[in-house]
Amino acid sequence: MNPDCGPECQETLRQIERFLDGELDPGIRAVIDKHLSSCSPCMERAEFRKHLKELIASKCGRDRMPADLLRRVEAMIDAQDAPAP
């Protein structure tokens, strides 16, 4: 990270994956959008991460998950989401 980065840069880079995946609430997304529009080092990092994600998706997204594995993963997620007894 650039030694001149301030708290805004640190927070932006901490949230960049969720930002790129569209997982942030609109208020936080707007703050990060504004920061990226005025901070070229953070914008460069965001663009790099975006292109990397696209490359990985294009190379790894072709194979389908085996149905049995998918059911096990879904069951684990459901168990995590279930309320505690």
For each residue, the residues with C-beta under 8 A, 3 or more apart:
1: 5 9 10 13
2: 5 9 41
3:
4:
5: 1 2 9 10 13 41
6: 9 10
7: 10 11
8: 11 12 35 39
9: 1 2 5 6 12 13 35 39 41 42
10: 1 5 6 7 13 14
11: 7 8 14 15
12: 8 9 15 16 19 32 35 36 39 42 46
13: 1 5 9 10 16 42 45
14: 10 11
15: 11 12 18 19 24 28 32
16: 12 13 19 20 32 42 45 46 49
17: 20 21 49
18: 15 21 23 24
19: 12 15 16 22 23 24 29 32 46
20: 16 17 46 49 50 53
21: 17 18
22: 19
23: 18 19
24: 15 18 19 28 29 32
25: 28 29
26: 29 30
27: 30 31
28: 15 24 25 31 32
29: 19 24 25 26 32 33
30: 26 27 33 34
31: 27 28 34 35
32: 12 15 16 19 24 28 29 35 36
33: 29 30 36 37
34: 30 31 37 38
35: 8 9 12 31 32 38 39 42
36: 12 32 33 39 42 43 46
37: 33 34 43
38: 34 35
39: 8 9 12 35 36 42 43
40: 43 44
41: 2 5 9 44 45
42: 9 12 13 16 35 36 39 45 46
43: 36 37 39 40 46 47
44: 40 41 47 48
45: 13 16 41 42 48 49
46: 12 16 19 20 36 42 43 49 50
47: 43 44 50 51
48: 44 45 51 52
49: 16 17 20 45 46 52 53
50: 20 46 47 53 54
51: 47 48 54 55
52: 48 49 55 56
53: 20 49 50 56 57
54: 50 51 57 58
55: 51 52 58 59
56: 52 53 59 60
57: 53 54 60 61
58: 54 55 61
59: 55 56 62
60: 56 57 63
61: 57 58
62: 59
63: 60
64:
65: 69 70 73
66: 69 70
67: 70 71
68: 71 72
69: 65 66 72 73
70: 65 66 67 73 74
71: 67 68 74 75
72: 68 69 75 76
73: 65 69 70 76 77
74: 70 71 77 78
75: 71 72 78 79
76: 72 73 79 80
77: 73 74 80 81
78: 74 75 81 82
79: 75 76 82
80: 76 77
81: 77 78
82: 78 79
83:
84:
85:
